[in-house]
Amino acid sequence: MAAKQDECVKVVVRIRPMSGDEERNGHGIATEAFSDRGLITVRSADQDEQDQGKNFFFDAVFQPNCTQREIYDTCAAGVVESVL
């Protein structure tokens, strides 16, 4: 059975906030999200600012401070509507 053209797998990433232990232990932030481009940049947490890191592109990315509503509106609202 052939898949419909409008059906596809989308990959979405949310960077989690740092835990209290991570902050207390002085761990650096290793990931940065650029929501407008669907880009996550991963750097070694102990590297200097010159570290270019590695870039990964996704269908959508979310900052650590995003809300559950933002994620729902972007990722699930369309699926829920199509089911109902």
GIKAWO-V966902 format. One record per helix or strand of 3 or more residues. SS is the DSSP state (H for helix, E for strand). FROM is the first residue (numbers start at 0). TO is the last residue. If there is no record, write none. Layout:
# GIKAWO-V966902
SS FROM TO
SS FROM TO
This chain:
# GIKAWO-V966902
E 11 13
H 19 23
E 30 33
E 38 41
E 53 56
E 59 61
H 67 82
